[in-house]
Amino acid sequence: MQSPSPAIEEIRRARPLLGTLVEIRAAAPGPSARLHAAIDAAFAAIALVQRLMSYHEPGSELSRLNRAAASQSQQVSVHTYTVLAAALRLARLSDGAFDPCIGAALEAWGYLPANAPVRGSGTFRDVELLEECTVRFRRPVRLDLGGIAKGYAVDLAVQTLAVRCVEEILVNAGGDLRASGARTHRVCVRHPLVPLAAGRELELTGAALATSAAYFSRRRLAGQEVSALLDPRSGEPYLNEASVSVRAPDCMSADALTKVVLFAPESVAQHALAACDAQALILQPDAAPGVARIARAAAAVVPPGACRAPRAARAARRLQVQ
């Protein structure tokens, strides 16, 4: 007589990490203690990314690069090197619409802790990746991985759970999330004008989703309105009321591509989305609530409406919604 299949255990836990609340939902057959141990390992993986790539921690690898990589090559972990390689690839694909070297401007606007002033105005083109996980700057830059590392942390947590035979996974780091398994998840995207309310519900299966918007970070500084979203080429903040969500196979790509959609010319953004097998959704302030399924179709253009950032207005686009 065949033994009955073990019951499926589902656990949901959350911890403050990455400057937000990270939630993990996981389900697998077997004892709950094994599932809790897998979730503990996933949180530890996220905490590792935070320790390595935090702009706020003087002892992080990122801070060491910013201090010393312009004068001497620096060896980093495979994790930091992987994120840097992905960041530079997206920077090249987007012609600099995504650029991780924006830390100096975000310091000046008060979004990042102030460091010694940077001499010059280096860009991603000044970051060299050498052999054996070694990094060198051609000239001083202020590297900030905040626009991509959170997505990598989500991916690493999903990978950590999957190798421990967790079948159904959803990791959500403040709106950067990834699902793994057969289950379809209904995910709410915040309403652009009322961010505490749901503006659109998306169905997500075995994929990642990230959203960028200025609704929580916009503020006035010395008579100028700024946000934590910065066009690296013009130096202008994103002040549009629309939000941008990107679906991709991995959360690291989705995280960075939201900035590409915000700032790149349309043809460049379309190319970057296609290269990453990704699609984007612009949610306008007047969008009606509803349910949308993110299709694996080519992205299409949608008029952006009133937009206070001209470059973002030209670049706004969405995927086909069913």
N, C-alpha and C positions, 0 to 999 in steps of 0.2 A: 504494500500500500504506500502510495507516494505521500510524503510529508507535505502539509499545507505550506504555502509561501509565507514568509514572515511579513508581519504587518508593516505598512509604510508609516514611518514616523516623520512628522513635520515640525520644525522648530523655527521660531522667528526671534532674532535678537538684534540689539543695536548698541553701538558705542560711539562716543564723540571722537572723531579722527578726521584728519585732513581739513580742519576748520569747519566741519559740518557734522551732521549725525549720519553715520553709516549704518545701514540696516542690511542684515543678511537673512534671507528666507531659504531654508534648505529642507529637502525631503529625501529619505532613503530608507530601505528596509533594514531591520536590525535594531539593536538596543539604542536607546536615546543617548547613552553615555558616549558611544562611538560617534554619533552625529554631533554632539556638543564638542567633542575633541576636534572634529574636522572644522567646525565653525571657529573654535579657538585658534586653530592654525591659520584660517583665512584672515581673521582679525590681526594676527601677528604679521602676516604678509603685508597687510595694508600699513600697519605701524612701521614696518621696515622701510617702505617707500617714503613715508613721512620723514623718518630719521635721515634718510639719504638725500632727499631732494627738497627739503623745506628751506624756503628763503628766510624764515624767521629764526632758524636754529644756527647759531654761529659754528657749531661743530658738524654741520651736515656737509656731505660731499659737494653739494651745490655751492655753499658758502665758501668752501675751500677753493673751488674753481674760480669763483669771482675774485677772490683775494690774490690768487697766485698763478693762474693758468696763463696770464699774459707774459709772465717773466720766466716760467719754467713749466714744462709738461707735467701733467698730473694724472696719476692712475686712479681710476674709479672702479666701482663695482660693475658687474655685468648689467645690473638693473639700471643704473644711471646711464651707462653707455647705450643701452637699448633705447631708452627714452630719448636721449640726445640724437641718436641716429634717426629715429622716427620723426622728431621735431625738425631736423634739418631736411629730411625728405619732403615733409609737408611744406616747409618754407620754400624749397625749390619748386615744387609742384604749383605753388600759389604765387610765385614770383614775389615773395616777401609779404603777402597779405597776412600770413601767419609767420611770426618771427619771435622766437623765444628770448631775444635780446632786448626786451622792453622794460627791464627792471628799473632803470634809472628814472624813466618817466613816471612809472607807478610809485616810486619812492617820492618823487616831487609832489605827486598828488595825494600822498598820505595813505596809499593802499598797501605799501610795503614798508618795512622798517628802514630807516635811513642808514646809509653806509658812507664811506668816504666818497667824495665826488669822482665820477668816472671821467677820465680825460679822453676826448674824442667822441665819436658817435658810431661805434662798431655795430655791425649787424650779424646775422647768422652766417654770412660769408666769411666772417673772421674767426669762426669756430672750426677747428680741425680735429677730426677723429683719426687717431693713429692706431697702430697695432697694439695688441695686448691691453685693450680698454684704456688707452691713454688719450688725453685731451689736451689741446693747446689752443690758446687764443693768439691770433696774429697781432691784435692790439686790444687794449682793455675794453671789455664789454660788461654789462650787468645782465647775466643770464637769469631768466625766470622761467621755470617749468610749470608754473601754475595753470597754464592753459592746456596741459597735456598729461601731466603726471597723475592727476586724480583718475583719469581714465585708465592709465596703466595699472594703478593700484586696484581698481575694480577688476580688470582682466586677471591680475595675479591672484586675487582672492577666488575668482571663479575657477582658475586653473588648480589652485590648491584644494578646493573642494572636489573637483572632478577626479583628481588622481586618488582621492580617498573614497571613490565609488559613491559619491553623492549624485543622485540621479536628476533631481529637480533643484535648480538654483536661481535665485534672484538676488543680486547685490546692487544696492542703491546708495550712492554717495552724494547726497544732496542734489539729485536730479541727473547725475551721471550714473547710468545703470546698465546692467547686462543680465540677460536671461539665458539659461542653458537647460536643455531638456525638451521634452515634447509638449509641455504645458504652454498654453497661450495666456499671457498676462495682459490685463487691461491697465494701462499706465496713463495717469492724468498729467497733462501739460498745463502749467499755470496760465491763467488768463492774463494777458499783458497789462491790462489796466487795474485788475484786482488780483494780484498774485497769490493771495490766500485762497482764491477760488479756482476751480477747474475750468479751463477754457476749452480744452479738447481732450478726448479720451482716445488713446491709440492702442491697437492690439499688437503685441510684440511676442514673437516666438523665436527662441534660439538666436538672438541678436542683441545689439547694444543700442542705446539711445542716449544722447546728450543734448542739453539745451543751454543756450546762452541768451541772456537778456540783461538790460540795465536797470530793471525795476528795483532791485535792492541796493545797488551801488551808486546810483546817481546822487550827486550832491553839489553844492556850490563851494568853490574854493577861490578866495580872493576875487570875487565878482564873476568868476567863470564857472560854468556848469561842466562837471566832469563825470566820468564813470570809470569803472575798473576794466572796461573794454576799450582797447586802444588800437587805432589803425597804425601799424608800425611804420608805414611809409609817409603818411601825412602828419603823424603825431596828434591827430584829432581824436577825441573820445567819441564812442558810439552813444548817441542820445536819442535814437529812434525808440518808439514805444513798442514796436513789434518784437517778438521773440523768434529765435531760430532754433529748430531741433534737427538733429542729423541722426539717421539710423545707419549703422555700419556693422560689419561682422564682429568688430572688436571695439571696445569702449575708448581706447587710446586714440584711434583714428576719429571716432565720432566726436570726442572732446575737442580735438584740434580743428576739425573741419567746420565746426560752428563758427569759428572766427574767419575761416576762409570764405564762407557764405556771406558773412557780414561785410567783408571789406574788399574782396577780390572783384575785378571785372567779371561780368557774367560768363564769358567764354572760358576764362581761367578757372573759375569756380566749378563750372561744368566738367572741365577736364580733371580737376582734382577729385571731385566726387566719383567720377567714372573710374579713375585709377584705383580708388579704394573700395569699389563696389558699394557705394554709399548713396543715399538720397537725403534731401533736405526738405523741411517743412517750415514755411514762414507763417506764424500765427499773428494776424493783424489785431489791433485793439478792438475793432468792431466785429470780430469773428463770433459767430453763434456757437454755443456749446453743441457737441455732437460726438459721435464715435467715428474714428477713421482707422483704416487699416493701411499701414505703410507698405506699399507695393514695391516689388523688386523691378520697377520700371525706370526708364530714364527720367531724369529730373526735368521739370518744365517750369517756365517763367510765370510768375504771378506779379501783378502790379503791387508795389509796396505801399501805396497810399502816402499820406503825409509823413515825411521822413526828414528829420533834422540833421541827418548825416548824409550829404549828397552821394558819397561813394557807396554807402550802404544801400541807398535808394536804387542805384543802378544795378547793384548786385543781388537784390532780393529775388529769391526763387523758391520753388517748392517741388516736392515730388508729386506724382500722381496719387490722388487720394480716392479710395473706393468706399 
